[in-house]
Amino acid sequence: MNDHENGSAADRSIETVLTHGGRDPDRQFGFVNTPVYRGSTVLFKNLDAMEAQSQPYLYGRAGNPTTEGVEAVITELEGAYRTQLVPSGLAAITVALLACVKAGDDVLISDSAYEPGRAFGDGFLARMGVSVRYYDPRIGAGLAGMMQPNTTAVLAESPGSLTFEVQDIPALAKAAHAGGARLIVDNSWASPLYHRPLSLGADIVVHAGTKMFVGHSDAFAGTISTTRDAWSDVERTRKLLGFFTSGDDAFLVARGLRTLSIRMKEHYERALAIARWLEGQDEVAQVIHPALPSHPDHALWRRDFTGAGSLFALLLKPAPRASVAAFVDHFRLFSMGFSWGGYESLCIPVKLGKNRTAKPWTQEGNLFRLHIGLEGLADLKADLGAALERYSRSR
């Protein structure tokens, strides 16, 4: 874990933080990158040293130079007090929530949140005696009307995983804090390069580091960044649960972070270009991308974000399942896969049903989630254009 008091990413450029942050060649015999530290046992020189427990590392599960290097970079980018690296994005969500609740408490979760996080609420927290309720992701200040005396956590995701509603983080933070709760924000989509929820009032920020931080579709990771007040509960919960990220995975996260700024810029520009192009295509009912002026939350996105991610949704006009299959089954470049953030473009059909209860999805048509990778734009447009033709012909 890494201390950071003042969010000094403001003192030097994001690119410099990503290039130089979290490493100390002098401690690594001059090697520019912190190597992979593998190990469980850490040796003590004598009994005094063991009893004092003052050396930097006591046991492998508590971290090592490889994991701490990643935490240092994320801490600086988020403007956080500290950051904890955990094995997955879902682990980041579960640790953050568990750090805020006990039996008898109440949790509010955005209706557009990451589905596995929702399943954790319904399938684990509820079984542990924590009530879980869902709120309209566009509720904003109206969240105050849903707060109960026992509400201790609010989980937001901005924009939402599948339908990309942008949430009013300052309004949610104000309502949560007035009710004595902490606000947790999943910031995986924009990354701290384009959105900093802690500066808008959030208490805890989580990331599926598997996505943009790793950037190569070859490792799992999650991060939890907090304010000073929230840190002790998060760290204690992580320690009690025994979550640990290996040096190998931490090294892959560190590798991805070095190019995050360049990759995010390319993903942002390419995704927005594809989204704009799709708005003019036949069979397209709606392109749901917060950076488009047509998005209902575009003004909120412009206020709180400085860029956008690689992910957006595409709603095609109503057609039978055969048309959906024709659209996705014969891509040449796009593939179907549940993750995102890598260099390869992805497209999956989306079904919204039981995972939308506070604000049911009522729009007609077939919904798809697209991740725009690093292929040539003309090639991606040709692939999507052919898919749209197949969709139309198969009605």
C-alpha positions as CSV (number, residue, x, y, z in Angstrom):
1,M,0.0,0.0,0.0
2,N,1.1,3.5,-0.7
3,D,0.5,6.8,1.2
4,H,-0.4,9.9,-0.8
5,E,-1.7,13.0,1.0
6,N,-2.3,15.7,-1.7
7,G,-2.9,14.0,-5.0
8,S,0.3,15.3,-6.5
9,A,-0.7,14.2,-10.0
10,A,-1.6,17.9,-10.2
11,D,2.1,18.8,-9.7
12,R,3.3,16.8,-12.7
13,S,1.7,15.6,-15.9
14,I,-0.3,12.4,-16.1
15,E,2.2,11.1,-18.7
16,T,5.1,11.7,-16.3
17,V,3.3,10.0,-13.4
18,L,2.6,6.9,-15.6
19,T,6.1,6.8,-16.9
20,H,8.1,7.3,-13.7
21,G,5.7,6.7,-10.9
22,G,5.9,3.7,-8.6
23,R,9.5,2.7,-9.3
24,D,12.9,3.3,-7.7
25,P,15.8,1.9,-9.7
26,D,18.2,2.6,-6.9
27,R,16.4,0.0,-4.8
28,Q,16.5,-2.5,-7.7
29,F,20.2,-2.5,-8.5
30,G,19.6,0.0,-11.3
31,F,17.0,-1.9,-13.2
32,V,14.5,0.5,-14.6
33,N,11.4,-1.6,-13.9
34,T,10.6,-3.1,-10.5
35,P,11.0,-6.8,-11.0
36,V,8.5,-9.5,-10.1
37,Y,8.7,-10.3,-6.4
38,R,7.5,-13.8,-5.7
39,G,7.5,-15.0,-2.1
40,S,5.5,-15.8,0.9
41,T,8.2,-16.0,3.6
42,V,10.1,-12.8,4.7
43,L,13.0,-13.5,6.9
44,F,13.9,-11.6,10.1
45,K,17.5,-11.1,11.2
46,N,16.8,-11.8,14.9
47,L,14.2,-11.9,17.6
48,D,14.3,-8.2,18.2
49,A,13.5,-7.6,14.5
50,M,10.6,-10.1,14.6
51,E,9.1,-8.6,17.7
52,A,9.5,-5.0,16.5
53,Q,7.9,-5.8,13.1
54,S,9.4,-2.5,11.8
55,Q,10.9,-3.8,8.6
56,P,9.1,-2.9,5.3
57,Y,7.8,-6.3,4.6
58,L,6.6,-8.9,7.1
59,Y,4.8,-11.5,5.0
60,G,4.2,-11.9,1.3
61,R,0.4,-11.6,1.6
62,A,0.8,-8.0,2.8
63,G,2.5,-6.8,-0.3
64,N,5.9,-6.4,-1.9
65,P,7.7,-3.8,-4.0
66,T,5.9,-5.0,-7.2
67,T,2.4,-4.5,-5.8
68,E,3.3,-1.3,-4.0
69,G,4.7,0.2,-7.2
70,V,1.3,-0.2,-8.8
71,E,-0.5,1.2,-5.8
72,A,1.7,4.3,-5.8
73,V,0.8,5.2,-9.4
74,I,-3.0,4.7,-8.9
75,T,-2.9,6.7,-5.6
76,E,-1.3,9.6,-7.4
77,L,-3.6,9.5,-10.3
78,E,-6.7,9.3,-8.2
79,G,-5.6,12.0,-5.7
80,A,-6.2,9.4,-3.0
81,Y,-4.8,8.8,0.5
82,R,-3.9,5.2,-0.2
83,T,-4.6,2.5,-2.7
84,Q,-4.9,-1.3,-2.3
85,L,-4.3,-3.7,-5.1
86,V,-6.7,-6.8,-5.1
87,P,-7.1,-9.8,-7.4
88,S,-10.0,-8.5,-9.6
89,G,-12.5,-5.7,-10.2
90,L,-15.2,-7.8,-8.4
91,A,-12.9,-8.2,-5.4
92,A,-12.4,-4.4,-5.3
93,I,-16.2,-3.9,-5.2
94,T,-16.8,-6.6,-2.6
95,V,-14.0,-5.4,-0.3
96,A,-15.2,-1.8,-0.6
97,L,-18.8,-2.7,0.3
98,L,-17.8,-5.0,3.1
99,A,-15.7,-2.3,4.6
100,C,-18.8,-0.1,4.9
101,V,-21.4,-2.5,6.3
102,K,-22.3,-4.8,9.2
103,A,-25.4,-7.0,9.8
104,G,-28.5,-4.8,9.9
105,D,-27.1,-2.1,7.6
106,D,-28.6,-1.0,4.3
107,V,-26.8,-0.5,0.9
108,L,-28.0,1.4,-2.1
109,I,-26.6,0.3,-5.5
110,S,-27.1,1.9,-8.9
111,D,-29.5,0.0,-11.1
112,S,-26.9,0.2,-13.9
113,A,-24.0,-1.2,-11.9
114,Y,-21.7,-4.0,-13.0
115,E,-23.8,-7.2,-12.8
116,P,-21.4,-9.3,-10.7
117,G,-21.4,-6.6,-8.1
118,R,-25.2,-6.6,-8.1
119,A,-25.1,-10.4,-7.7
120,F,-22.8,-10.0,-4.7
121,G,-25.3,-7.7,-3.1
122,D,-28.3,-10.0,-3.7
123,G,-26.5,-13.2,-3.1
124,F,-24.0,-12.4,-0.3
125,L,-24.8,-9.2,1.5
126,A,-28.5,-10.1,1.8
127,R,-27.6,-13.5,3.3
128,M,-25.4,-11.7,5.8
129,G,-28.3,-9.5,7.0
130,V,-27.6,-6.4,4.9
131,S,-30.5,-5.1,3.0
132,V,-29.8,-4.1,-0.6
133,R,-31.8,-1.7,-2.7
134,Y,-31.4,-0.2,-6.1
135,Y,-31.8,3.3,-7.3
136,D,-32.4,5.0,-10.7
137,P,-28.9,6.0,-11.9
138,R,-30.2,9.4,-12.9
139,I,-31.6,10.1,-9.4
140,G,-29.0,12.7,-8.5
141,A,-30.0,14.7,-5.4
142,G,-33.1,12.6,-5.2
143,L,-31.0,9.9,-3.5
144,A,-31.7,11.8,-0.3
145,G,-35.2,10.6,-0.4
146,M,-34.1,6.9,-0.4
147,M,-31.6,7.2,2.5
148,Q,-32.5,5.3,5.6
149,P,-31.0,5.6,9.1
150,N,-29.2,2.3,8.5
151,T,-27.9,3.1,5.0
152,T,-24.1,3.0,5.3
153,A,-23.0,2.7,1.6
154,V,-23.9,3.9,-1.8
155,L,-22.4,2.2,-4.8
156,A,-22.3,4.2,-8.0
157,E,-20.9,3.4,-11.5
158,S,-20.6,6.3,-13.9
159,P,-21.4,5.7,-16.6
160,G,-23.3,2.4,-16.1
161,S,-21.9,-0.8,-17.4
162,L,-24.4,-1.6,-20.2
163,T,-26.6,1.5,-20.6
164,F,-24.1,4.3,-19.9
165,E,-26.1,6.6,-17.7
166,V,-23.8,9.3,-16.3
167,Q,-24.3,9.8,-12.5
168,D,-24.2,13.1,-10.7
169,I,-21.4,12.2,-8.3
170,P,-21.3,15.5,-6.3
171,A,-25.1,15.2,-5.7
172,L,-24.8,11.6,-4.7
173,A,-21.9,12.3,-2.4
174,K,-23.9,15.1,-0.7
175,A,-26.9,12.9,-0.1
176,A,-24.9,10.0,1.0
177,H,-22.8,12.0,3.5
178,A,-25.9,13.8,4.9
179,G,-27.3,10.3,5.7
180,G,-24.1,9.1,7.2
181,A,-23.1,6.8,4.3
182,R,-20.0,6.5,2.2
183,L,-20.1,6.8,-1.6
184,I,-18.2,4.2,-3.6
185,V,-17.7,4.9,-7.3
186,D,-16.6,2.4,-10.0
187,N,-14.4,4.4,-12.2
188,S,-13.3,1.7,-14.6
189,W,-14.7,3.2,-17.8
190,A,-13.0,6.6,-17.8
191,S,-10.0,5.8,-15.6
192,P,-8.5,8.5,-13.4
193,L,-7.1,10.1,-16.5
194,Y,-10.6,11.4,-17.5
195,H,-12.5,11.3,-14.2
196,R,-11.6,11.7,-10.5
197,P,-14.5,10.9,-8.3
198,L,-12.6,11.5,-5.0
199,S,-12.3,15.2,-6.0
200,L,-16.1,15.3,-6.6
201,G,-16.9,14.0,-3.1
202,A,-16.6,10.2,-3.3
203,D,-15.0,8.3,-0.4
204,I,-13.8,5.2,-2.2
205,V,-13.0,4.6,-5.9
206,V,-12.7,1.1,-7.4
207,H,-11.4,-0.1,-10.7
208,A,-11.5,-3.3,-12.7
209,G,-7.8,-3.0,-13.4
210,T,-8.3,-6.0,-15.6
211,K,-9.6,-3.6,-18.2
212,M,-7.8,-0.4,-19.0
213,F,-5.0,-0.6,-16.5
214,V,-3.8,-4.0,-17.7
215,G,-4.7,-3.2,-21.3
216,H,-3.7,-6.5,-22.8
217,S,-6.4,-9.0,-21.9
218,D,-4.0,-11.2,-20.1
219,A,-4.3,-10.6,-16.3
220,F,-6.8,-9.9,-13.6
221,A,-6.6,-7.0,-11.1
222,G,-8.6,-4.6,-9.0
223,T,-7.8,-1.4,-7.2
224,I,-9.4,0.4,-4.2
225,S,-8.4,4.0,-3.6
226,T,-9.8,5.9,-0.6
227,T,-9.8,9.1,1.4
228,R,-7.9,9.2,4.7
229,D,-11.2,8.6,6.7
230,A,-12.2,5.5,4.7
231,W,-8.7,3.8,4.5
232,S,-8.5,1.9,7.8
233,D,-11.8,0.1,7.2
234,V,-10.9,-0.9,3.7
235,E,-7.4,-2.1,4.6
236,R,-8.7,-4.0,7.7
237,T,-11.4,-5.7,5.6
238,R,-8.9,-6.7,2.8
239,K,-6.5,-8.1,5.4
240,L,-9.2,-10.1,7.2
241,L,-10.4,-11.6,3.9
242,G,-6.9,-12.5,2.8
243,F,-7.1,-10.9,-0.6
244,F,-3.6,-10.8,-2.2
245,T,-2.4,-10.0,-5.7
246,S,0.7,-11.9,-6.9
247,G,3.8,-10.2,-8.0
248,D,3.3,-11.6,-11.5
249,D,-0.1,-10.0,-11.9
250,A,1.1,-6.8,-10.4
251,F,4.0,-6.6,-12.9
252,L,1.5,-7.0,-15.7
253,V,-0.6,-4.1,-14.3
254,A,2.5,-2.0,-14.0
255,R,3.4,-2.8,-17.6
256,G,0.0,-1.7,-18.8
257,L,0.0,1.5,-16.8
258,R,3.1,2.8,-18.6
259,T,1.1,3.1,-21.8
260,L,-2.3,4.0,-20.3
261,S,-2.3,7.6,-21.4
262,I,-1.5,6.8,-25.0
263,R,-4.0,3.9,-25.1
264,M,-6.8,5.8,-23.4
265,K,-6.4,8.7,-25.9
266,E,-6.5,6.2,-28.9
267,H,-9.5,4.3,-27.4
268,Y,-11.3,7.6,-26.7
269,E,-10.9,9.0,-30.1
270,R,-11.5,5.8,-32.0
271,A,-14.6,4.9,-30.0
272,L,-16.1,8.4,-30.5
273,A,-15.4,8.3,-34.2
274,I,-17.1,5.0,-34.6
275,A,-20.0,6.2,-32.5
276,R,-20.5,9.3,-34.6
277,W,-20.3,7.2,-37.8
278,L,-22.9,4.7,-36.4
279,E,-25.4,7.5,-35.7
280,G,-25.8,7.9,-39.5
281,Q,-26.3,4.3,-40.4
282,D,-29.5,2.5,-41.3
283,E,-30.8,0.1,-38.7
284,V,-29.4,2.1,-35.9
285,A,-32.0,3.3,-33.5
286,Q,-29.6,5.0,-31.0
287,V,-25.9,5.2,-30.1
288,I,-25.5,5.5,-26.4
289,H,-22.2,7.2,-25.8
290,P,-21.9,10.0,-23.1
291,A,-19.5,12.1,-25.3
292,L,-22.2,12.4,-28.0
293,P,-24.4,15.5,-27.9
294,S,-27.4,13.2,-28.4
295,H,-26.7,11.4,-25.1
296,P,-29.2,12.6,-22.4
297,D,-26.4,13.1,-19.9
298,H,-24.0,14.8,-22.2
299,A,-24.0,18.0,-20.2
300,L,-23.1,16.1,-17.0
301,W,-20.4,14.2,-18.8
302,R,-18.9,17.5,-20.0
303,R,-19.0,18.9,-16.5
304,D,-17.3,16.1,-14.7
305,F,-15.2,14.2,-17.3
306,T,-12.2,15.3,-19.4
307,G,-12.5,12.3,-21.8
308,A,-14.2,9.1,-22.5
309,G,-13.6,5.3,-22.5
310,S,-13.6,2.7,-25.2
311,L,-17.0,1.3,-24.4
312,F,-20.5,2.3,-25.5
313,A,-23.8,0.8,-26.5
314,L,-25.6,0.4,-29.8
315,L,-29.3,0.0,-30.1
316,L,-30.5,-1.5,-33.4
317,K,-34.0,-1.4,-34.6
318,P,-36.3,-4.3,-33.6
319,A,-35.5,-7.6,-35.4
320,P,-35.7,-11.3,-34.5
321,R,-32.9,-13.3,-32.9
322,A,-31.8,-14.5,-36.3
323,S,-30.8,-10.9,-37.1
324,V,-28.8,-10.6,-33.8
325,A,-26.9,-13.8,-34.8
326,A,-26.3,-12.6,-38.3
327,F,-24.9,-9.4,-36.8
328,V,-22.4,-10.9,-34.4
329,D,-21.6,-14.4,-35.8
330,H,-19.7,-13.3,-38.9
331,F,-17.5,-10.4,-37.8
332,R,-14.0,-10.4,-39.3
333,L,-12.4,-8.1,-36.7
334,F,-14.9,-7.7,-33.8
335,S,-15.1,-10.7,-31.4
336,M,-17.6,-11.6,-28.6
337,G,-16.1,-11.5,-25.2
338,F,-17.3,-10.3,-21.8
339,S,-14.3,-8.2,-20.8
340,W,-12.9,-5.1,-22.5
341,G,-9.9,-2.8,-22.4
342,G,-7.6,-4.8,-24.6
343,Y,-6.3,-3.9,-28.1
344,E,-8.9,-6.1,-29.8
345,S,-12.4,-4.8,-30.6
346,L,-15.4,-6.6,-29.0
347,C,-19.1,-6.7,-29.5
348,I,-21.6,-8.5,-27.3
349,P,-25.4,-8.6,-27.4
350,V,-27.0,-7.4,-24.2
351,K,-30.2,-8.6,-22.5
352,L,-31.6,-6.4,-19.8
353,G,-34.1,-8.1,-17.5
354,K,-33.7,-9.1,-13.9
355,N,-30.7,-6.9,-13.6
356,R,-32.8,-3.8,-13.9
357,T,-35.4,-3.3,-11.2
358,A,-35.4,0.3,-10.1
359,K,-35.5,1.7,-13.6
360,P,-36.5,-1.1,-16.1
361,W,-35.2,-0.9,-19.6
362,T,-38.1,-0.2,-21.9
363,Q,-36.5,0.8,-25.2
364,E,-37.4,-1.4,-28.1
365,G,-34.7,-3.0,-30.3
366,N,-31.6,-5.1,-29.9
367,L,-28.9,-3.7,-27.6
368,F,-25.1,-4.4,-28.1
369,R,-22.1,-3.3,-26.1
370,L,-19.0,-2.3,-28.2
371,H,-15.4,-2.0,-27.1
372,I,-13.3,-0.2,-29.8
373,G,-9.8,-1.5,-29.9
374,L,-6.7,-0.4,-31.8
375,E,-7.5,-1.7,-35.3
376,G,-7.7,0.7,-38.2
377,L,-10.9,2.8,-38.2
378,A,-11.7,2.1,-41.8
379,D,-11.4,-1.6,-41.2
380,L,-13.7,-1.4,-38.1
381,K,-16.3,0.6,-40.1
382,A,-16.2,-1.9,-42.9
383,D,-16.7,-4.8,-40.4
384,L,-19.6,-3.0,-38.7
385,G,-21.1,-2.0,-42.1
386,A,-21.2,-5.5,-43.3
387,A,-22.8,-6.6,-40.0
388,L,-25.5,-4.0,-40.3
389,E,-26.2,-5.3,-43.9
390,R,-26.5,-8.8,-42.6
391,Y,-28.8,-7.6,-39.8
392,S,-31.1,-5.9,-42.3
393,R,-31.2,-8.9,-44.8
394,S,-32.0,-11.4,-42.1
395,R,-35.3,-9.9,-40.9
